[in-house]
């Protein structure tokens, strides 16, 4: 986004971003102001249903959880989000639980990187979905995953490490 004189840009907590300043003409000034506050009380004991700012915060915290749980400093986040969304969409369209002898979470496991244990991949999805169902109510989980957990957000992001 390009900001002009008088514009303001609000970035939610932990939103991944990069700021650059273009060339300035003589006499021009570029100013950036950060305001930090603690949202821990709201995060630890949120009022339900979650308001939009806390839904965004939940999505960012989910990214941290995925990264930490899979031990890969962020590289697994897009793959896991895409796999989880695909599994949720498939589960909506298919009978549940699966028929005897059919694998649990086939869409999730089809997208599992080889270096990640199947139990870790599935266990993390089960934990995340359980928490989302408690915080968002069942009818809001698919829109949340679609709106705020889109793996495409990471396509142009260069992850170091």
C-alpha positions in Angstrom: 0.0 0.0 0.0 1.2 3.5 -0.7 0.4 6.1 1.9 0.0 9.8 1.1 0.1 12.9 3.3 -2.5 12.6 6.1 -2.9 8.8 5.6 -2.8 6.4 8.5 -2.3 2.6 8.3 -3.4 0.4 11.2 -1.6 -3.0 11.5 -3.0 -5.5 14.0 -0.6 -7.0 16.5 1.9 -9.4 15.0 0.8 -8.7 11.4 3.7 -9.5 9.1 4.8 -6.4 7.3 7.6 -4.4 5.8 7.9 -0.7 5.7 9.9 1.3 3.2 10.2 5.0 2.6 10.4 6.2 -1.0 12.6 9.0 -2.1 11.7 12.4 -0.5 11.9 15.8 -2.1 13.8 18.5 -0.3 11.8 19.7 2.7 9.6 16.6 2.9 9.5 14.4 6.1 8.5 10.8 6.5 7.2 9.9 10.0 6.3 6.4 11.4 4.7 6.1 14.8 4.3 2.8 16.7 1.9 2.4 19.6 2.2 -0.9 21.6 -0.2 -2.1 24.2 -0.8 -5.3 26.0 -3.8 -7.3 24.8 -3.0 -10.3 27.1 -6.2 -9.9 29.3 -8.4 -9.9 26.2 -6.5 -12.8 24.6 -6.5 -15.0 27.8 -10.1 -14.4 28.7 -11.9 -13.1 25.5 -15.6 -12.2 25.4 -17.4 -14.6 23.0 -18.1 -14.4 20.2 -14.7 -12.9 19.3 -14.8 -9.4 17.9 -12.9 -8.8 14.5 -9.6 -7.5 16.1 -9.4 -10.6 18.3 -10.2 -12.8 15.3 -7.2 -11.3 13.5 -5.1 -11.8 16.7 -6.2 -15.4 16.9 -5.1 -16.0 13.3 -1.6 -14.5 14.0 -1.3 -16.6 17.3 -2.3 -19.6 15.3 0.6 -19.0 12.9 3.0 -18.8 15.9 1.6 -22.1 17.3 2.0 -23.9 14.0 5.6 -22.6 13.6 6.6 -23.5 17.2 4.8 -26.9 17.2 6.4 -28.0 14.0 9.8 -26.6 14.9 10.4 -24.9 11.6 10.5 -21.1 12.2 7.5 -20.4 10.0 8.2 -22.5 6.9 5.5 -25.0 7.7 2.8 -22.4 8.4 1.6 -22.0 4.8 1.6 -25.8 4.1 -0.2 -26.6 7.3 -2.9 -23.9 6.8 -3.5 -25.1 3.2 -3.7 -28.7 4.4 -6.1 -27.9 7.3 -8.4 -25.8 5.0 -8.4 -28.6 2.5 -9.3 -31.2 5.2 -12.1 -29.0 6.6 -13.6 -28.5 3.2 -13.4 -32.3 2.5 -14.9 -33.1 5.9 -17.9 -30.8 5.2 -18.5 -32.7 1.9 -18.0 -36.2 3.1 -19.6 -38.4 5.8 -17.8 -38.3 9.2 -16.3 -40.3 10.7 -14.7 -42.1 7.7 -15.9 -45.6 6.8 -14.1 -48.5 8.5 -10.7 -48.9 7.0 -10.6 -45.5 5.5 -7.8 -43.1 6.8 -8.6 -40.2 9.1 -7.8 -36.8 7.7 -6.8 -37.9 4.1 -6.6 -34.4 2.7 -4.4 -33.3 5.6 -2.0 -36.2 5.3 -1.8 -35.8 1.5 -0.2 -32.4 2.1 2.0 -33.4 4.9 5.7 -32.7 4.3 7.8 -35.9 4.6 9.9 -34.6 7.4 6.9 -34.1 9.7 5.6 -37.1 11.7 2.0 -38.0 10.8 1.0 -38.0 14.5 2.4 -34.4 14.9 0.6 -33.1 11.8 -2.8 -34.7 12.7 -2.5 -33.9 16.4 -1.8 -30.2 15.7 -4.8 -30.0 13.4 -7.1 -31.7 15.9 -5.9 -29.3 18.7 -6.3 -26.2 16.5 -9.8 -27.2 15.3 -10.9 -28.0 18.8 -9.8 -24.6 20.0 -11.3 -22.9 17.0 -14.7 -24.6 17.6 -14.6 -23.4 21.3 -13.7 -19.8 20.4 -15.6 -19.3 17.2 -18.6 -21.7 17.2 -18.8 -24.3 14.5 -20.5 -22.2 11.8 -17.7 -19.6 11.9 -14.7 -21.9 11.6 -14.7 -22.3 7.8 -15.1 -18.5 7.2 -12.3 -17.8 9.7 -9.9 -20.3 7.9 -10.9 -18.8 4.6 -10.6 -15.2 5.5 -7.8 -15.0 8.0 -5.8 -18.2 7.5 -5.2 -18.1 3.8 -1.9 -19.7 2.9 -1.7 -17.4 -0.1 -0.7 -14.6 2.2 2.7 -16.2 2.4 3.4 -16.5 -1.3 5.5 -13.4 -1.7 7.0 -13.6 1.8 10.7 -14.5 2.0 11.3 -16.6 5.1 14.8 -16.6 6.3 16.6 -19.1 8.5 
